[in-house]
Amino acid sequence: MTGLLSSLPSQARLMVDDSIVEVPCSSLSVGDQIVVLPGDRVPADGIVRAGRSTIDESSFTGEPMPVTKEPGSQVAAGSINLNGTLTIEVRRPGGETAMGDIVRLVEEAQSREAPVQRLADKVAGHFTYGVMALSAATFMFWNLFGARIIPASIYQGSTVSLALQLSCSVLVVACPCALGLATPTAMLVGTSLGATRGLLLRGGNILEKFSMVNVIIFDKTGTLTIGRPVVTKVVTPSGMDHSDSRQHFNGSWSEDDVLKLAAAVESNTIHPVGKAIVEAAQAVKSPNIKVVDGTFVEEPGSGAVAVINDKTVSVGTLEWVQRHGVGDSLLLETDEELRNKSVVYVGVNNKLAGLIYFEDQIREDARHVVDSLYRQGISVYMLSGDKRSTAEYVASIVGIPKDKVLSQVKPDEKRKFVSELQENQNVVAMVGDGINDAAALASAHIGVAMGGGVGAASEVSSIVLMGNRLSQLLDALALSQLTMKTVKQNLWWAFAYNIVGIPIAAGTLLPLTGTMLTPSIAGALMGLSSIGVVTNSLLLRFRFSLQQQQAYRSSLQPPPPPYAAVDINNDLAMDHSKAKLKKPDSIT
């Protein structure tokens, strides 16, 4: 639980008689007034009494965009205050917070987890006693009946010597080395092979369970998406149909100009949207320009304004740019695909210069992964704390049906959904990256955490995709299936060897052909059986590499690099399609 609890601050700023005193969070009580500065984590659940700010609650709600908090708004412990000072009245301190609820859910799920019992362990427990009994029976049989079955020239006048030799051969040839090596050698190769492919597998039994998965649940934010806003399009008057008489844009600003000016303003803020605009400008190599000192003003939840080269540039919501001189203008909407994206408005000198669209970008390999899972007969679900329209939009892009999408779900609801699927005899895997996924990850048969997620998700998960690529999930699934196939091959070889070798060692061929196994020959065969099992396990490396090459060839795409980066330039590829006039939804 260290990763979960580390997201809570150890100290809080308590207001006492118009002064601020730092106290341990554990000493807070209901009704206390605490102050949270920009950049701090909220120390307790409560209600905002004064101030205005934006809060990053993505770890709890799955909503990638920060939420504006004003007096009367509720805040959760562990969320991050971005750009304003808040005075909060404590309602749930210490272990009673929403974070404490998640910790309890995780502990409950982990306490129910049981180790997997392997077939080889069951068989090996009885195998030794069976072989010893068979060896004793072999000695008694040949000692009592050997003289009546075979000529005296074979047993050289002493049936006791013959019986002792054959019973020893049974013990030696049936040594359970091959049976004992069948599972651990394959698991060892499988887990080490996973490590070389960026897969952290916590134990061989994880491969065994993952190979039987028939339901996989995906979180949305940070799993199917990259978990942060990315600029996807910049729209300006120059990209519009000027034949429309209702056009109210003035001036001539190119997309590069709008992006450059907006980036100059947003370079002074820590808001995720501002960072996305700055990164987009850097991606297209826009020149860096500075705002005039002392002119930058930011209002949490609305936007920012500054003076740049004698131009007043405002960036934010529609209400914000109108407040800074931009008149009532009809705003443009481009293609259908932009309806589910958020937008900020850019005003320059009392004129609307353009719009910048952005979204929580869907991972490039998400569609391929979902399609591959469906082809293997695995059911796929998506859970999200985000609003329904956004969740269904992402699901439609990656290929998940709407009836398998659950939106606006809380951490305990995610865990309950996992439990419901398990009650229907499904083997369930959960893929997530945030604190809000921790309980579901711990409850699932197999929890899979994205490598770029928070530590809490990784700590409770059975598998961690260290490369932070969703396609590694297919690698883990293929590796688990191939490893278990190798285990079964090893077990069949071990059983077949014993089924054939023990009767021969017991002397079944002696009356017919005069053939018998001496203890020395039996020992050599026993060694060869173990070598066969180990060799077959080592061949797992070759078979897995070959399977991966065939899989990538069939998908018509080369294997991705170990740590693939998002190409922002592709996201900013701007089609200058004609646009119609409409007022789009703005980010708040």
C-alpha positions as CSV (number, residue, x, y, z in Angstrom):
1,M,0.0,0.0,0.0
2,T,3.1,2.3,0.0
3,G,2.4,3.6,-3.4
4,L,-1.2,4.4,-2.6
5,L,-0.5,6.1,0.6
6,S,2.5,8.1,-0.8
7,S,0.0,10.1,-2.9
8,L,-1.2,11.7,0.3
9,P,0.8,14.6,1.8
10,S,2.2,14.1,5.3
11,Q,1.6,17.8,6.4
12,A,-1.3,20.2,6.1
13,R,-1.6,24.0,6.5
14,L,-4.1,24.5,9.2
15,M,-5.8,27.9,9.8
16,V,-5.7,28.8,13.5
17,D,-6.8,32.3,14.5
18,D,-6.0,34.0,11.2
19,S,-2.6,32.3,11.1
20,I,-1.4,29.2,9.2
21,V,0.3,26.3,11.1
22,E,1.7,23.2,9.5
23,V,0.4,20.1,11.2
24,P,0.4,16.3,10.5
25,C,-2.5,15.3,8.3
26,S,-3.4,12.6,10.8
27,S,-4.3,15.3,13.3
28,L,-6.9,16.9,11.2
29,S,-10.5,16.8,12.4
30,V,-13.9,17.4,10.7
31,G,-14.5,21.1,10.4
32,D,-10.9,22.2,10.3
33,Q,-10.0,24.9,7.8
34,I,-6.9,24.1,5.7
35,V,-5.1,26.1,3.0
36,V,-3.9,24.4,-0.2
37,L,-1.3,26.3,-2.3
38,P,-0.7,25.8,-6.1
39,G,1.2,22.6,-6.7
40,D,0.2,20.9,-3.4
41,R,-1.8,17.8,-3.0
42,V,-5.1,18.1,-1.1
43,P,-4.5,16.5,2.3
44,A,-8.1,15.6,3.2
45,D,-11.5,15.3,1.6
46,G,-13.5,18.5,2.0
47,I,-15.5,21.4,0.6
48,V,-13.9,24.6,-0.8
49,R,-14.9,27.6,1.3
50,A,-12.7,30.3,-0.4
51,G,-10.6,30.6,-3.5
52,R,-10.8,29.4,-7.1
53,S,-8.5,26.9,-8.8
54,T,-8.2,23.9,-11.1
55,I,-7.7,20.5,-9.6
56,D,-6.2,17.4,-11.3
57,E,-8.5,14.5,-10.3
58,S,-7.5,12.1,-13.1
59,S,-6.2,9.5,-10.7
60,F,-9.6,9.2,-9.1
61,T,-12.2,9.9,-11.8
62,G,-10.4,9.0,-15.0
63,E,-11.2,12.5,-16.4
64,P,-8.0,13.7,-18.1
65,M,-8.9,17.4,-17.9
66,P,-8.5,19.4,-14.7
67,V,-11.7,20.4,-12.9
68,T,-12.4,24.0,-11.8
69,K,-13.1,24.3,-8.1
70,E,-15.0,27.2,-6.5
71,P,-16.6,27.8,-3.1
72,G,-19.0,24.9,-2.5
73,S,-17.1,22.4,-4.7
74,Q,-16.0,19.1,-3.2
75,V,-12.3,18.0,-3.3
76,A,-10.7,14.6,-2.7
77,A,-7.5,13.9,-0.8
78,G,-4.5,13.2,-3.0
79,S,-5.8,15.3,-6.0
80,I,-3.4,18.0,-7.2
81,N,-4.1,21.7,-6.9
82,L,-2.7,23.3,-10.1
83,N,-2.9,27.1,-10.1
84,G,-4.9,28.8,-7.3
85,T,-5.0,29.0,-3.6
86,L,-7.9,27.2,-1.9
87,T,-9.3,27.3,1.6
88,I,-11.0,23.9,2.3
89,E,-13.2,22.7,5.2
90,V,-12.2,19.2,6.2
91,R,-15.1,16.6,5.9
92,R,-13.2,13.3,5.9
93,P,-9.7,13.3,7.3
94,G,-7.0,10.6,7.6
95,G,-8.1,7.0,6.8
96,E,-11.7,8.1,6.2
97,T,-10.8,9.8,2.8
98,A,-11.6,8.4,-0.6
99,M,-8.0,7.3,-0.8
100,G,-8.5,5.4,2.4
101,D,-11.5,3.7,0.8
102,I,-9.4,2.6,-2.1
103,V,-6.7,1.2,0.2
104,R,-9.2,-0.9,2.0
105,L,-10.7,-2.2,-1.2
106,V,-7.2,-3.2,-2.4
107,E,-6.3,-4.9,0.9
108,E,-9.6,-6.8,0.8
109,A,-9.0,-8.0,-2.8
110,Q,-5.4,-9.1,-2.1
111,S,-6.4,-11.1,1.0
112,R,-8.8,-13.2,-1.2
113,E,-6.1,-14.1,-3.7
114,A,-5.1,-17.8,-3.6
115,P,-2.1,-19.4,-5.2
116,V,-2.5,-21.5,-8.3
117,Q,-2.1,-25.3,-7.8
118,R,-0.3,-26.9,-10.7
119,L,-0.9,-30.4,-12.1
120,A,2.8,-31.4,-11.7
121,D,2.7,-30.6,-8.0
122,K,-0.3,-32.9,-7.5
123,V,1.2,-35.7,-9.5
124,A,4.7,-35.5,-8.0
125,G,3.3,-35.8,-4.5
126,H,2.1,-39.3,-5.3
127,F,4.6,-40.3,-7.9
128,T,7.4,-41.2,-5.6
129,Y,5.4,-43.5,-3.4
130,G,3.9,-45.2,-6.5
131,V,7.4,-45.8,-7.9
132,M,8.7,-47.2,-4.7
133,A,5.7,-49.6,-4.5
134,L,6.2,-50.6,-8.1
135,S,9.9,-51.3,-7.4
136,A,9.0,-53.5,-4.4
137,A,6.4,-55.3,-6.5
138,T,9.0,-55.9,-9.3
139,F,11.5,-57.4,-6.7
140,M,8.8,-59.7,-5.3
141,F,7.6,-60.8,-8.7
142,W,11.0,-61.7,-10.1
143,N,12.2,-63.2,-6.9
144,L,9.2,-65.5,-6.7
145,F,8.4,-66.3,-10.3
146,G,11.6,-65.4,-12.2
147,A,12.9,-69.0,-12.3
148,R,9.6,-70.2,-13.9
149,I,9.5,-67.5,-16.6
150,I,13.0,-67.2,-18.0
151,P,15.9,-69.6,-18.5
152,A,18.5,-70.0,-15.8
153,S,21.2,-68.7,-18.2
154,I,19.6,-65.2,-17.9
155,Y,19.4,-64.9,-14.2
156,Q,22.6,-67.0,-13.7
157,G,21.1,-69.2,-11.0
158,S,20.1,-66.3,-8.6
159,T,16.7,-64.8,-9.0
160,V,17.4,-62.6,-6.0
161,S,20.2,-60.8,-7.9
162,L,18.0,-60.5,-11.0
163,A,15.0,-59.1,-8.9
164,L,17.3,-56.6,-7.1
165,Q,18.8,-55.4,-10.4
166,L,15.4,-54.9,-12.0
167,S,13.9,-53.2,-9.0
168,C,16.8,-50.8,-8.9
169,S,16.3,-50.1,-12.6
170,V,12.7,-49.2,-11.9
171,L,13.8,-46.7,-9.2
172,V,16.5,-45.1,-11.3
173,V,14.6,-44.8,-14.6
174,A,11.5,-43.4,-12.9
175,C,13.4,-40.7,-11.1
176,P,10.9,-37.8,-11.2
177,C,13.5,-35.3,-12.5
178,A,11.8,-34.8,-15.8
179,L,8.4,-34.4,-14.2
180,G,9.8,-32.0,-11.6
181,L,11.6,-29.9,-14.2
182,A,8.6,-29.7,-16.7
183,T,6.9,-26.7,-15.1
184,P,9.7,-24.6,-13.4
185,T,12.1,-24.6,-16.4
186,A,9.4,-23.4,-18.8
187,M,8.2,-20.8,-16.3
188,L,11.8,-19.6,-15.7
189,V,12.4,-19.2,-19.5
190,G,9.0,-17.5,-19.9
191,T,9.5,-14.9,-17.2
192,S,13.1,-14.1,-18.2
193,L,12.0,-13.8,-21.8
194,G,9.2,-11.5,-20.7
195,A,11.8,-9.3,-18.9
196,T,13.8,-8.9,-22.1
197,R,10.6,-7.7,-23.9
198,G,9.8,-5.1,-21.2
199,L,7.3,-7.3,-19.3
200,L,7.5,-7.5,-15.6
201,L,5.9,-10.8,-14.5
202,R,5.5,-11.4,-10.8
203,G,5.9,-15.2,-10.7
204,G,5.4,-18.1,-13.1
205,N,1.8,-18.7,-11.9
206,I,0.9,-15.4,-13.5
207,L,1.7,-16.9,-16.9
208,E,-0.4,-19.9,-16.1
209,K,-3.4,-17.8,-15.1
210,F,-3.1,-15.2,-17.9
211,S,-3.1,-18.0,-20.6
212,M,-6.7,-18.8,-19.5
213,V,-8.0,-15.3,-19.6
214,N,-11.3,-14.9,-21.5
215,V,-12.3,-11.4,-20.5
216,I,-10.1,-8.3,-20.5
217,I,-11.2,-4.9,-19.1
218,F,-9.5,-1.7,-20.1
219,D,-9.5,1.6,-18.3
220,K,-9.8,4.5,-20.6
221,T,-7.6,7.4,-19.5
222,G,-3.9,6.5,-19.6
223,T,-4.6,3.0,-20.9
224,L,-6.5,3.3,-24.2
225,T,-5.4,6.9,-24.3
226,I,-2.1,8.5,-23.5
227,G,-3.6,10.2,-20.4
228,R,-2.9,13.9,-21.2
229,P,-4.3,16.5,-23.6
230,V,-2.6,16.8,-27.0
231,V,-3.3,19.4,-29.6
232,T,-4.9,17.9,-32.7
233,K,-6.0,20.8,-34.8
234,V,-5.6,24.6,-35.1
235,V,-8.4,26.4,-37.0
236,T,-8.2,30.0,-38.3
237,P,-10.2,32.3,-40.5
238,S,-7.9,31.4,-43.4
239,G,-9.1,27.9,-43.3
240,M,-12.8,28.8,-43.7
241,D,-15.1,29.4,-46.5
242,H,-15.1,33.2,-46.9
243,S,-18.1,33.1,-49.2
244,D,-20.3,32.6,-46.1
245,S,-21.8,36.1,-45.4
246,R,-22.0,35.3,-41.7
247,Q,-18.2,35.1,-41.3
248,H,-17.3,37.3,-38.3
249,F,-13.5,36.6,-38.1
250,N,-11.3,39.5,-38.6
251,G,-7.6,39.8,-39.4
252,S,-5.4,37.3,-41.0
253,W,-3.8,34.9,-38.6
254,S,-2.2,31.7,-39.8
255,E,-2.3,28.5,-37.8
256,D,1.4,28.9,-36.9
257,D,0.7,32.5,-35.7
258,V,-2.2,31.4,-33.5
259,L,-0.1,28.5,-32.1
260,K,2.9,30.7,-31.5
261,L,1.0,33.4,-29.7
262,A,-1.0,31.0,-27.6
263,A,2.2,29.1,-26.6
264,A,3.9,32.3,-25.6
265,V,1.0,33.0,-23.1
266,E,0.7,29.4,-21.9
267,S,4.4,29.0,-21.3
268,N,3.7,30.9,-18.1
269,T,1.2,28.4,-16.7
270,I,1.3,24.8,-15.4
271,H,-2.1,23.9,-16.7
272,P,-2.1,20.6,-18.8
273,V,-3.8,22.3,-21.7
274,G,-1.1,25.1,-21.6
275,K,1.6,22.5,-21.6
276,A,0.0,20.7,-24.6
277,I,-0.1,24.0,-26.6
278,V,3.6,24.7,-25.8
279,E,4.6,21.1,-26.8
280,A,2.6,21.5,-30.0
281,A,4.4,24.7,-30.8
282,Q,7.8,23.1,-30.1
283,A,6.8,20.2,-32.4
284,V,6.3,22.5,-35.4
285,K,9.4,24.5,-34.5
286,S,7.6,27.8,-33.8
287,P,9.9,30.5,-32.6
288,N,9.9,31.3,-28.9
289,I,8.5,34.7,-28.0
290,K,8.2,36.3,-24.6
291,V,5.3,38.1,-23.0
292,V,5.8,41.7,-21.7
293,D,6.9,41.5,-18.0
294,G,4.1,42.1,-15.6
295,T,1.3,41.6,-18.2
296,F,0.5,37.9,-17.6
297,V,-2.8,37.3,-15.8
298,E,-4.3,33.9,-15.2
299,E,-7.7,33.0,-13.8
300,P,-8.1,29.3,-12.8
301,G,-10.8,27.6,-14.9
302,S,-11.1,30.4,-17.4
303,G,-7.8,31.2,-19.1
304,A,-4.8,33.5,-19.3
305,V,-4.0,36.8,-21.0
306,A,-0.8,38.7,-21.7
307,V,0.7,41.4,-23.9
308,I,3.1,40.2,-26.7
309,N,4.7,42.7,-29.1
310,D,2.0,45.3,-28.4
311,K,-0.8,42.7,-29.0
312,T,-3.1,41.6,-26.2
313,V,-3.5,37.9,-26.5
314,S,-6.1,36.0,-24.5
315,V,-6.3,32.2,-24.4
316,G,-9.1,30.3,-22.7
317,T,-12.9,29.8,-22.7
318,L,-15.3,31.7,-24.9
319,E,-16.4,33.8,-21.9
320,W,-12.8,34.6,-21.0
321,V,-11.8,36.0,-24.5
322,Q,-15.1,37.9,-24.7
323,R,-14.3,39.4,-21.3
324,H,-11.0,40.7,-22.8
325,G,-12.5,42.4,-25.8
326,V,-13.4,39.8,-28.3
327,G,-16.9,40.6,-29.6
328,D,-19.8,38.2,-30.2
329,S,-18.6,36.1,-33.1
330,L,-20.0,33.0,-34.7
331,L,-17.5,30.3,-34.2
332,L,-16.5,27.6,-36.5
333,E,-16.8,23.9,-36.4
334,T,-14.8,21.8,-38.7
335,D,-15.4,18.1,-39.5
336,E,-17.6,15.7,-37.6
337,E,-14.5,14.3,-35.8
338,L,-14.0,17.5,-33.8
339,R,-17.3,17.4,-32.1
340,N,-16.0,15.2,-29.3
341,K,-12.9,17.3,-28.8
342,S,-12.3,20.2,-26.4
343,V,-11.4,23.6,-27.6
344,V,-9.7,26.8,-26.4
345,Y,-10.2,30.2,-28.0
346,V,-7.4,32.6,-28.9
347,G,-8.2,36.3,-29.1
348,V,-5.7,38.9,-30.4
349,N,-6.5,42.7,-30.0
350,N,-10.2,42.3,-29.5
351,K,-10.6,39.8,-32.5
352,L,-11.0,36.1,-32.5
353,A,-7.8,34.8,-34.1
354,G,-8.5,31.1,-34.0
355,L,-9.4,27.9,-32.1
356,I,-7.1,25.2,-30.8
357,Y,-8.7,21.7,-30.6
358,F,-7.2,19.1,-28.3
359,E,-8.1,15.7,-26.9
360,D,-6.7,12.9,-24.7
361,Q,-5.1,11.2,-27.7
362,I,-5.9,7.5,-28.3
363,R,-2.9,5.3,-28.3
364,E,-1.8,4.3,-31.9
365,D,-1.9,0.6,-31.1
366,A,-5.2,0.6,-29.2
367,R,-7.3,-0.5,-32.2
368,H,-4.9,-3.2,-33.2
369,V,-4.8,-4.6,-29.7
370,V,-8.6,-4.7,-29.3
371,D,-9.0,-6.3,-32.8
372,S,-6.4,-9.0,-32.0
373,L,-8.1,-9.8,-28.7
374,Y,-11.5,-10.2,-30.4
375,R,-9.9,-12.5,-33.0
376,Q,-8.7,-14.7,-30.1
377,G,-12.2,-15.0,-28.7
378,I,-11.6,-12.7,-25.7
379,S,-14.3,-10.4,-24.6
380,V,-13.3,-6.8,-24.2
381,Y,-14.9,-4.2,-21.9
382,M,-14.0,-0.6,-21.2
383,L,-14.5,1.2,-17.8
384,S,-14.1,4.9,-17.4
385,G,-14.8,7.6,-14.9
386,D,-15.3,10.1,-17.8
387,K,-18.6,11.2,-19.1
388,R,-20.6,8.8,-21.3
389,S,-20.2,10.7,-24.7
390,T,-16.4,10.8,-24.3
391,A,-16.2,7.2,-23.2
392,E,-18.3,6.0,-26.1
393,Y,-16.4,8.1,-28.6
394,V,-13.1,6.5,-27.5
395,A,-14.7,3.0,-27.6
396,S,-15.9,3.5,-31.1
397,I,-12.4,4.5,-32.3
398,V,-10.8,1.4,-30.8
399,G,-13.5,-1.0,-31.7
400,I,-15.3,-1.7,-28.4
401,P,-19.1,-2.0,-28.7
402,K,-21.2,0.5,-26.8
403,D,-22.9,-2.2,-24.8
404,K,-19.5,-3.1,-23.3
405,V,-18.7,0.4,-22.2
406,L,-19.3,1.6,-18.6
407,S,-18.8,5.3,-18.0
408,Q,-18.8,7.5,-14.9
409,V,-17.8,4.6,-12.7
410,K,-16.0,5.0,-9.3
411,P,-13.2,2.8,-8.0
412,D,-15.5,0.6,-5.9
413,E,-17.9,0.2,-8.9
414,K,-15.0,-1.0,-11.1
415,R,-14.1,-3.6,-8.4
416,K,-17.7,-4.7,-8.2
417,F,-17.9,-5.1,-12.0
418,V,-14.8,-7.3,-12.0
419,S,-16.3,-9.4,-9.2
420,E,-19.5,-9.9,-11.2
421,L,-17.6,-11.2,-14.2
422,Q,-15.7,-13.6,-12.0
423,E,-18.9,-14.9,-10.5
424,N,-19.9,-16.0,-14.0
425,Q,-16.9,-18.3,-14.2
426,N,-14.8,-15.9,-16.3
427,V,-11.0,-15.5,-16.0
428,V,-10.7,-11.7,-15.9
429,A,-7.7,-9.5,-16.6
430,M,-7.9,-5.7,-15.8
431,V,-5.6,-3.2,-17.6
432,G,-5.2,0.2,-15.9
433,D,-2.7,2.8,-14.8
434,G,-4.2,5.0,-12.1
435,I,-5.0,5.0,-8.4
436,N,-8.7,4.7,-9.3
437,D,-7.8,1.3,-11.0
438,A,-5.9,-0.1,-8.0
439,A,-8.9,-2.0,-6.4
440,A,-10.0,-3.5,-9.7
441,L,-6.4,-4.5,-10.6
442,A,-6.1,-6.3,-7.3
443,S,-9.5,-7.9,-7.5
444,A,-9.0,-9.3,-11.1
445,H,-7.3,-12.7,-11.6
446,I,-4.6,-10.8,-13.5
447,G,-3.9,-7.1,-13.0
448,V,-1.9,-5.4,-15.8
449,A,-0.5,-2.0,-15.2
450,M,0.9,0.4,-17.8
451,G,4.5,1.3,-17.2
452,G,3.8,5.0,-17.4
453,G,1.1,4.9,-14.7
454,V,1.3,5.7,-11.0
455,G,3.3,3.4,-8.6
456,A,0.2,2.3,-6.8
457,A,-1.2,0.6,-9.9
458,S,2.1,-1.2,-10.6
459,E,2.5,-2.4,-7.0
460,V,-0.9,-4.3,-7.0
461,S,-0.6,-5.7,-10.5
462,S,0.6,-9.1,-11.6
463,I,2.1,-7.8,-14.9
464,V,3.6,-4.4,-15.6
465,L,4.1,-3.2,-19.2
466,M,7.4,-1.5,-18.7
467,G,7.5,-0.1,-22.2
468,N,4.2,1.7,-21.6
469,R,2.9,0.3,-24.9
470,L,-0.5,-1.3,-25.1
471,S,0.7,-3.8,-27.7
472,Q,2.9,-5.4,-25.0
473,L,-0.4,-6.8,-23.7
474,L,-0.5,-9.0,-26.8
475,D,3.1,-10.0,-26.2
476,A,2.3,-11.0,-22.6
477,L,-0.7,-13.0,-23.7
478,A,1.2,-14.8,-26.5
479,L,4.1,-15.5,-24.1
480,S,1.8,-17.0,-21.4
481,Q,0.0,-19.2,-23.9
482,L,3.2,-20.4,-25.5
483,T,4.7,-21.0,-22.1
484,M,1.8,-23.1,-20.9
485,K,1.9,-25.0,-24.2
486,T,5.6,-25.8,-23.5
487,V,4.7,-26.9,-19.9
488,K,2.1,-29.3,-21.3
489,Q,4.6,-30.6,-23.8
490,N,7.1,-31.2,-21.1
491,L,4.6,-33.0,-18.9
492,W,3.4,-35.2,-21.8
493,W,7.1,-36.1,-22.5
494,A,7.7,-36.8,-18.8
495,F,4.6,-39.0,-18.5
496,A,5.2,-40.8,-21.8
497,Y,8.8,-41.5,-20.8
498,N,7.7,-43.0,-17.5
499,I,4.8,-45.0,-19.1
500,V,7.2,-46.6,-21.6
501,G,10.4,-46.7,-19.5
502,I,9.0,-48.2,-16.2
503,P,7.5,-51.3,-17.7
504,I,10.7,-52.0,-19.7
505,A,12.8,-51.4,-16.6
506,A,10.5,-53.8,-14.7
507,G,11.5,-56.5,-17.2
508,T,8.4,-56.9,-19.4
509,L,10.5,-57.5,-22.4
510,L,12.8,-60.0,-20.7
511,P,10.7,-63.1,-21.3
512,L,10.0,-62.1,-25.0
513,T,13.3,-60.7,-26.3
514,G,15.7,-61.2,-23.4
515,T,16.1,-57.4,-23.2
516,M,16.6,-55.8,-19.8
517,L,17.7,-52.4,-18.5
518,T,20.6,-52.4,-16.2
519,P,20.7,-49.6,-13.6
520,S,23.5,-47.8,-15.5
521,I,21.5,-47.7,-18.7
522,A,18.4,-46.7,-16.8
523,G,20.4,-43.8,-15.3
524,A,21.5,-42.6,-18.7
525,L,17.9,-42.7,-20.0
526,M,16.8,-40.7,-16.9
527,G,19.4,-38.1,-17.7
528,L,18.3,-37.9,-21.3
529,S,14.7,-37.4,-20.3
530,S,15.7,-34.4,-18.2
531,I,17.8,-33.0,-21.0
532,G,14.8,-33.3,-23.3
533,V,12.6,-31.3,-21.0
534,V,15.2,-28.5,-20.5
535,T,15.9,-28.3,-24.2
536,N,12.2,-28.0,-25.0
537,S,11.9,-25.2,-22.5
538,L,14.9,-23.4,-24.0
539,L,13.3,-23.7,-27.4
540,L,10.6,-21.4,-26.1
541,R,12.8,-18.4,-26.9
542,F,13.0,-19.4,-30.6
543,R,9.3,-20.3,-30.9
544,F,8.2,-17.0,-29.2
545,S,10.4,-14.9,-31.5
546,L,9.1,-16.8,-34.5
547,Q,5.5,-16.3,-33.4
548,Q,6.1,-12.6,-32.9
549,Q,7.5,-12.1,-36.3
550,Q,4.6,-13.9,-37.9
551,A,2.1,-11.8,-35.8
552,Y,3.7,-8.5,-36.9
553,R,3.9,-9.7,-40.5
554,S,0.2,-10.6,-40.5
555,S,-0.7,-7.2,-39.0
556,L,1.3,-5.5,-41.8
557,Q,3.3,-3.4,-39.5
558,P,6.9,-3.7,-38.2
559,P,7.6,-4.4,-34.6
560,P,7.4,-1.2,-32.6
561,P,10.5,0.1,-30.8
562,P,10.9,-0.7,-27.1
563,Y,9.8,2.8,-26.1
564,A,7.7,4.3,-28.8
565,A,7.2,8.1,-28.6
566,V,4.1,10.0,-29.7
567,D,4.7,12.0,-32.8
568,I,3.0,15.3,-32.1
569,N,3.7,16.4,-35.7
570,N,1.2,13.8,-36.9
571,D,-1.4,15.1,-34.5
572,L,-0.9,18.6,-35.8
573,A,-1.3,17.6,-39.5
574,M,-3.9,20.3,-40.4
575,D,-6.3,19.6,-43.2
576,H,-7.6,22.8,-44.6
577,S,-11.1,21.4,-45.2
578,K,-13.9,23.9,-45.4
579,A,-15.7,24.6,-42.2
580,K,-19.2,25.6,-41.3
581,L,-20.2,28.2,-38.8
582,K,-21.2,26.9,-35.4
583,K,-20.5,27.6,-31.7
584,P,-18.5,24.5,-30.4
585,D,-18.4,23.4,-26.8
586,S,-15.6,25.0,-24.9
587,I,-13.4,23.7,-22.1
588,T,-14.2,24.9,-18.7
